[in-house]
Amino acid sequence: MGHSEAGAADRRSLHERIAADLRDEIMSGDLTPGDNLPSTTQLKARFDASSATVQKALQLLKEERLVIGRPGAAVTVRPRRQRTMYPAAYMAPAATGAPYRWLTEASKQGGQASTKLLEVAETVPPADVAAALNLAEGEVALLRRQLLLIDDEPVELVKCYYPLGVARGTALMERRRIKGGTPTLLAGLGFPPRLSVDKVAARVPTQEEYSALQLPSGLPVLRTFRVLRTDNDQPVEVAVMAKAGHLYELQYEFTAE
């Protein structure tokens, strides 16, 4: 027997379903920054729920940093909901002496952007990374793992992999941040970025992502798998990036051929 037209029943707990509907209203702009959420009485009637269930739903949204609740006051939408990120703006090398382009672009939306280098190591990369870099099975690549932050809140966990033939003997191998970012360094090494291809998917967060991004629940992360190519279609970097799906969205722009 197949599914009905309405689809399968929603088996989530009622408080999770309430939070999901309110979350959608916040993310779509029906509830704007500073707006009061409906009262507990209104939500009880709307969802045929108890006060305790409504409070559990609101607590989820508070933990997700989407709303603010103060004793004796209405629950309100946080001043900043989702941030829109523009990946195409980060690909080009920074101007001489300028900071990494992600820092300048992210700061345009308000807040202080920063990066924290977590690890630099030679490692056997995951299979999808190895295939994208044209590495043989078991072949080692260089990993640079860092956390991107805005106002000291973690935004994105980034793992960048490089063929050792590109990275060896360069600043990529050193455990320090690279002035201007890796696109600038790669261009200076004779590997100018020519084409960047992204694959974006929603994923359940790994334990590492859950911890690094300080996620409040099992909400999905946006995972971007980016392959950066230089002249002759040579892959020089694969970046695997994860950010909280309920706080960030990606914007791409296309022109008609």
N, C-alpha and C positions, 0 to 999 in steps of 0.2 A: 504494500500500500504506500503510495507516494505522499509527499508533503502537501498540505492544503495551500491555497493561494496565499494565506497570511504567513506561511512559513512555519518553522518549528517554534514551539513554545519557548519563551525566555525563561530559562531555568535559574537565572541568577537570583540571589536574595533580593527581597523587595527594596531594601535600602540601597543596594547596588544599582538597581534599575532606576530609582529616583535620582540618585547621583548622576547616572548616565544621561538622563533627560535634561537635568539642570546644567550639566557640563556642556552639553551640546548647545544650549541656549546662550551660555557664556561665550563659547568659542565661535558661534555664528554671529554674535553681536546683538541678539535679541535682548540680552542683559548686558549693558555696557558698564565700563569701569565706573565705580562709585554707586551704581544702582543697588537698591535694596533687593534682596531675594524675597519671594513671597513669604508671608508669615507662616509660622508653624501651623496655625489653624487653616490657612489656605492650602498648604501642602498636604495636610491630613485629609482634607476634603477631596483634593484633586487626585490623590493617589490611593484613597481609601486605606490610610495607614495610621498607625498609632504614633503618639508623640515620640516615643522612644525610637521607632524606626526612622522617623523624619530626622531626629537628632543624629542618628548614626550616619545617615546620608550626608548631612551637612558637615559632620566631622571628617568624612572622606574628602570633601571638597576643600576643607581647611588644610588638611594634611598635604593635599596636592598643590597648595599655594594658589588656588584660584579664587578663594573668598577669604574674608576677614570677619571674625566674630568677636564681639566685645560683650562683656556681661551687661545685661540690661539694655542692649542696643540691637538693632536689626543686623542681620548678616549681610555684608555688602561685597560686591565684586571688587577684587583687587584692582588698583590703578592700572597695572600692566597685566594683560591677559597673555595671549600668545605673542611671541616675537616672530617676525617674518625675516628669514635669512635668505640671502641672495648669493648662492654658490658661484655663479658666473663672475661675481665681482672679486673673488679671492684668487683666481687662477693666475692673473698676470703678475710678473715680478713687481715688487715695490720700487718706487723711485729711489735714487741713491740717497742713503742715509735715513730713509723713511721706515717706519715700523711695518711689521707684517700686516698685509692688507686686511686680514680678518679682524685685527684689533681696531683699525680705523673704521671699517664698515660697521662692525658691531656697536662701536661707541656712538655712531650717528643716531642710534635709536635711544640714546640715553643710557647712563650707567658707565662704570669703568670696566673695560674689558682687559683681561690678562690671561696669560698662559702659565701652566705649571708642567715642567718636564718631569715625567715619572720614571722613565726607563730608556736606556739606549743599549741594545744588545744584539748579538748575532743569534739568529734562531731559524729553525725550520718553520716556514710560514704555513698557515692553513692551505688546504688543497686549492681553494678558489683563488687565493692570492698567488700561489706558485704558478698556476695555469696562466693567470693574467700577465705575470712577469716572464713567462716562457722558461721557468726553472725546471730542472730535472727532479724526479722524485727524490726527496731527502736533501736536496740542495739548500744551502743556507742563504738567508737574506739578512739585511740589517733592519732592525725594528727600532723606530723612535715612537714612544708612547707618551702622550701628553693629555692634559685636561685643560679645556678652555673654560674660562669663568667670566661672569659679569657680576660686578659688585660682590665678588668673592663667593657667589653661588655657582656651583658647577653647571655648565651648559652642555658640554659635549666631550665625550671620551673619544680620542683620535689615536688610531694606530697606523703609522705610515711605514711601509716596507719599501726597501730599495735593493736592487741587485748589488752584490758586493763589487762587481766590476765598475759600477758608478760611484759607490760610496767610499770604497777603500782609499785611504790617504787624504780624505777631505774632512771638513768640519762636521759632516753628517755623523762621523764615528765618535765625535766628542760629546760628553755628557754636559752640554750647555745649550742654551737657546741660541738660535741662529738669527742674527740681525737681519731684518727684512723678510725672514721666513725662507722656507726651502725653495719656493719658486725662484726667488732672487738668486739663491746660491746655485741652483741647477743651471740657470741661465748663464751665470758666470763661469760655470764649469764646461760650457759648450753643449748643454742639454736644454735649450729653451723650450718652455711648454708650448705645444702647438695644438693639442687636442685633449680635452678632458671629457670622459664619458662616465656618467653616473647611473647606477642602478639603485633605486630607493625602494625599501620594503619596510613594512611594519613587523616587528619581531617582539616576542616575549623577552624581556631583558635577561641577560646572563647574570650570574652571581656577581661577576666583576662590574658589569654595567650598573646593576642595582645599587651596589655599594658606592662606586665612584661618583655616580650622579645623584646620590642621596634620594633615591626614588621612594615615594611614600607607599607604593602598592605595586601590583603586578601589571599596571597599565603598560601598553606597548611602547617601545622606543622606535624612533625613526632611524633605520640603519641605511647609511649611504655607502655604497661600494664604488669607489672612484678610481679609474685608471687614467693616469696622466702619461701622454705620449709626446715624444719630441720628434725631431727630423727622422725621416725614413720609417715612420710609424713605430719607432722603438719605445717600448714601455720603460719608464724610468722611476715611476712611483705608483704604488697602490695604497690608497688610504681607505681604512674602514672606520666609519664615524657613527657614533650612536648619540642621540639626544632624546630627551623626554618628549614623547609624542603629543602630550596634552599641553605643553608649554611652547612648542616651536613648530613652525611650518616652513616649508621651502617654497621659494618662488622662482620659476624659470620663465624666460621670455623667448618666444620664437617668432620668426618672420616667415611669411609665406614664400615659397620658392617661385 
